[in-house]
Amino acid sequence: MIGTEERAHEVEKVESRLEDIRRLEELWAASSEPSSVARPRRRRSLAPVLILGWLVFLATLSVLPPPPDPTVTTPLWADLLAAGMFLSLFATLSGLASPRLGYAASTLAAVCGTALAIGCFKTGHHSGFWPSYELAGFALLVGGSVAGFVRAGRRQR
């Protein structure tokens, strides 16, 4: 037969366990509620990916293009667009001081390149898949530049 002292000890153990269960239930309920403290999500910058994209794409444009059609003369607007693209790429260095400005300059350079790729289709300057390759590459660079511009704008707010 269990004595009163042993019963009191057993009752104490059960009450202690019930208290532990209540604390765990409170912790569970608190963890399922949305936190009042919003933690900012760190997003990585698109700048390194965009820089690498520009470098690789410009390298392939300078090393791999097929020879241009010698009967087609390059129109003045194409030369101006090419100059604008390279000036905009140079302006992309301003991204070191202001990310939004750098992404905007990169977007302008990629839009100029897209116009050049479309002009390549129209004039027949290059044949085969090359104008499609140019168009796809510049379109990706436009998308990356615009995405970086938007992210940089959100970060400044």
C-alpha positions, 0 to 999 in steps of 0.5 A, a space after each residue: 500500500 502506498 503511503 501518503 508521503 509517496 502519493 504526495 510525491 507522485 502528485 507533485 510529479 504529475 503536476 510538474 509534468 502538467 505545468 511543463 505541458 502547459 508551457 509547451 502549449 503556450 510556446 506552440 501557440 506563440 510560435 504559430 502567431 505572426 510575429 509583430 517584428 518584421 524581419 527584413 529579407 536580405 536579397 542579393 544584388 543582381 549586379 555581379 550576375 549582370 556584370 558577368 552577363 555583360 562580360 560573357 555576352 560582349 566577349 561572344 559578340 566580339 569573338 564568335 560573329 559570322 563575317 558580315 555581308 560585304 554588300 550591306 553598308 552599315 547605316 548611320 543610325 546603327 553606328 549611333 546606336 552602337 556608340 550609345 550602347 558603349 557610352 551607356 556601358 561606360 556610364 554603368 560604372 556609375 553603379 558604384 556610386 548609385 545602384 539605380 543609376 548603374 542599372 538604368 545605364 545598363 538598361 539603356 545599353 541593353 535597349 540600344 543593343 536590342 535595337 541593333 539586333 533588330 537592325 541586323 535582321 532588317 539590314 541583313 548585316 549578319 545571316 543565319 542565327 546570329 541576329 536571333 542570338 543577339 536579340 535573345 542576349 540583349 533581351 536577357 540583359 534588359 530583363 536583368 537590368 530592369 529587375 536590378 533597377 526595381 530591386 535597388 529602388 525597393 532597397 532605397 525606400 
